[in-house]
Amino acid sequence: MTSRGATGDAGGARAEAIRQRLQGLDPIELEIGDDSHLHAGHASAGGAGHFRVRLVSARFRGLARVARHRLVYDLLSDLIPRDVHALALTLLAPDEAPSPAGVRAAAPPFVGK
């Protein structure tokens, strides 16, 4: 699990707070990026951050996209809107997540003549 792109102490602390809360979904993979610097001067944010989250969890199996988002927003509700102004979410079940770059499953052995 990684936390990438955090800028400054506030961004890093906010990303860590997000990471801690999302542990409730037993993530297989969790990436958090702080994109706040891309929104500098965005007055309506009021100092809160813009974050990008990619989370792979078995808890998402069989759930519609909206239900997945609700799970995440419920876990982060105390951070919104004070610390988190915007979230870009990519929420996947394990079977929906692409394999790591460059890693391919081994081909089954050839059987036949």
Buried (B, 14 or more C-beta within 10 A) or exposed (E): EEBEBBBEEBBBEBBEBBBEBBEEBEBBBBBBBBBBEEBEEBEEBEEBBBBBBBBBBEBBEEBEEEEBBEBBBEBBEEBEEEBBBBBEBEBBBEEEBEEEEEEEEEEEEEEEE
